[in-house]
Amino acid sequence: MSDNDLRGPTMERKIGGTIYKVTSVYSRNATETAVQKMRRLILKDADKVLKKLK
């Protein structure tokens, strides 16, 4: 985590005998929202899958 990051919420989940702790971190320098990033990544992955099918 750098000085330009903001710490977000932390979530804990127990799965089986293991406790997972996830902390969100937000960059002050981000150029896109989380929704925009996820959309971009999903479309990029879908494009790769479609190219393999051709």
C-alpha positions in Angstrom: 0.0 0.0 0.0 1.4 3.4 -1.0 0.8 6.9 0.3 -1.6 7.4 -2.5 -3.9 4.6 -1.4 -6.9 4.8 0.9 -7.8 1.8 3.1 -11.4 0.6 2.6 -13.6 -1.9 4.5 -12.3 -5.2 5.7 -14.3 -8.4 5.5 -13.7 -11.7 7.2 -15.2 -15.1 6.1 -14.7 -18.5 7.5 -14.6 -21.3 4.9 -14.0 -24.7 6.4 -11.4 -24.3 9.1 -9.8 -21.2 7.5 -10.6 -17.6 8.2 -10.0 -15.3 5.2 -9.5 -11.6 5.8 -9.9 -9.2 2.8 -9.2 -5.5 2.9 -10.2 -3.1 0.1 -7.7 -0.5 -1.0 -8.6 2.5 -3.1 -6.0 4.4 -5.2 -6.3 8.2 -5.2 -4.7 8.0 -8.7 -7.3 5.6 -10.2 -8.5 6.5 -13.7 -11.6 4.2 -13.6 -14.2 2.9 -11.2 -14.3 -0.7 -9.9 -17.3 -1.3 -12.1 -15.6 0.1 -15.2 -12.5 -2.1 -14.5 -14.5 -5.3 -14.0 -16.4 -4.5 -17.3 -13.2 -4.0 -19.1 -11.7 -7.2 -17.8 -14.8 -9.3 -18.5 -15.0 -8.0 -22.1 -11.3 -8.6 -22.6 -11.6 -12.2 -21.4 -14.7 -12.8 -23.5 -12.9 -11.5 -26.6 -10.1 -14.0 -25.9 -12.6 -16.8 -25.6 -14.3 -15.8 -28.9 -11.1 -15.7 -30.8 -10.2 -19.2 -29.7 -13.6 -20.4 -31.0 -13.0 -19.1 -34.5 
